[in-house]
Amino acid sequence: MKIGLIRHGSTSWNKEKRAQGGSDIPLDDEGTEQAARLSTRLKKETWDALYSSPLKRAVQTAEVAAKELNIGFQLDDRLQEVGGGQIEGTTETERIEKWGENWRDLELGREPLEDVLKRCRSFIEDLMEKHPGQHVLVISHGGIISQIIQMLDSAHVKEETMKNTSVSEVVFRDNEWSCEPFNCTRHLDV
């Protein structure tokens, strides 16, 4: 089984470095172009199914990919970005001004990591049951993709931000997961 984990295209909040979390922000023009380039890359490969977060930025990316691949896609709430609570819509500077340098130590209504891991684990287990031996695309968000990769193959997780429309593939072979490529955006270099 192979799972292609893809972060949505860019949004205006990405450019402003605002925490998006569960906020429903659409793609900007660059994000739409990124989705088109991603779809051209994916068309050269074989994919059996496509799942997406229900947030606009992921759905818009999935729509472009699904059209190019000529497959439908399913929305799954478990793929929504990690809930940011009070930090959503703010920049790092605004967070420091409002809550101080140690704002990360405050709870601020953010989704607990245990809850994030629980929904990621549940989603992967369902995929393995429904799509054994298949190639499945998942369009989601940086926080969720990082957690899924960490959960499946922590050796390949790097401390870097997932790039917009990046592709990370995890393959289940010989009873273990491995990730290669990780955070790849070669389709944007064309």
N, C-alpha and C positions, 0 to 999 in steps of 0.2 A: 504494500500500500504506500502511496505517496500523497502527501498533503502539501499543496502550494499555499503558503501563508503570505498574503499581500496586504500591505498598508494602503489605505485609500489615497487618492490624489490630493494635491495641496488645496488649502483653503485660505481665506484672508486672515483668519486667526493664526494659522501656522506662520504666516509672514510677520504678523505682529507679535509672535511668541506668546500668545494667550493660551492658557490651559483650556482645552476643549471639553474633556471628559464626556459626559452625557449630553452636552449642549448640541443641538441639531443644526450644525453649520454646513451649508452647501459647498461644493467645489467652487473654486474661482476659475478663471479662464485657463490659467496654467495647469490646474488640476484636471480640467477636461482634456487638455492636450496630453498630459501625462497618461491619462487613462487610455487614450487612443494609441499611444506608443506601446503601452503595456499590452494592449489587446493584439497588436500586430505581432509582438513577441510570442504571446500565448498561442496564437493561431498556428504557429509552427510546431506545437506540441500537442499531445493527446490528453484531453481532460474529460472525465466522465460525469462530473457533477460540480455544482457551484453553490456555495453558501455565502451569505452576506449578513453583516450587522444591519439592523433596521435604520441606523442613522443615515441621514441624507448623503453625507460625503462618501460613505461606503456603498450605499445603494446606487448612486450615480456612477461610481467606478464599476460596480458589478453590471449595471445595465449595458455599458459600453463593451465590456468583456463578453457578456452573454450573447450580445448581438453578433459580435465578431466570431465567436465560437459556435454560434447557432445551437446554444443550449439554454434551458431555463435556469432559474436560480431560486433558492429558498432563503427566506429571512429567518434568522435565529437570534432571539434576544440575548442569548448567552455570549454573543460576539460583540455586544456593545462595549464601548470603551469603559475603562475603569472610572467609576463615578468620582468626580473631583470635589463634590460638596461645595463649600464656600469659595474655593479657589477658582472655580470655573469662570472663565471670562476675564481673568486677571493675568497680568504679566508678572515676572519675577520681581521687578522693581515695585510694582503695586503691592505685592504680597509682603515684601520687606517693610514697606511704609506702613501697612495696615497691622501686621502681626509680628514684625521684628525679624531679625536675622535667622532665628530658630523656628520659623513658621512650620518647617517640616516635622518638628517634634509635636506639633499641635494636631488634634484630631480633625477639627474643622469640617466634620460631616463627610469626609472622604470614605469611599467604600473600603471595608476591611480586606486585607490581603487574603485572609482565609476564605472569604466569600468569592473573591475573584478566582482563586485556585479551584474552588469547588465547582464553579460553573465551567471553567476551562476543562477540568477533568471530565465532567459530565458530557460536555460536547464531544471531546475526543473519543470517549468510550462509545457514544452513539454513532459517530462516524465509522469507527472500526467494525461495529456490528452491522451497519447498513451498507457499507461499501468495502467489504474485504477484497483486497487485491486490486482495487481501483485507484485512479488518480483524481483527487478531489481538490478543487480550488476553494480557498476561504479568504474572503475580503473583509478585513476588520481594521483594527487600530493598533498603533504602536505598543501601547501598554499591554493589551491582550496578547498580541503576537509574541512579545518578549516573554510573557509568562508561560505561554504554551511551549515555546522553544526551550525555555529553562526547565520546564517540567519534563519534557521528553528527552532532551539531550543537552544537559547543562554544560558539557565540555565545549560546545560551540557557541555559547552565548558570550558576546563581547559587551563591554560597557560602552555602547554607542546607541544613539537615537536611531530608531527605525526610520529610514528615508521614505518619502512619499512614493507610492507605487513600487516599493522594493519587493522583491521576491525572495522568500526563504523557503526552501523545500526540506521537509522532514520525511524520511523514508523508513518504513518498518520492514526490516529484513533480519532473518535469523533471530527472531524474538527480541530485537532491540531497535531503537530509533537512532538515526543519525541525521544531522543537518548539514546540507551542502547543496546549493550555495546559501549563504547567509547575507541578508540585507543587500541583495544585488539589484542594481539599477542600470545595467548595461544598455537596456532599451532606450534610456534617456540620452545616451551618448551618440545616438545615430543622427 
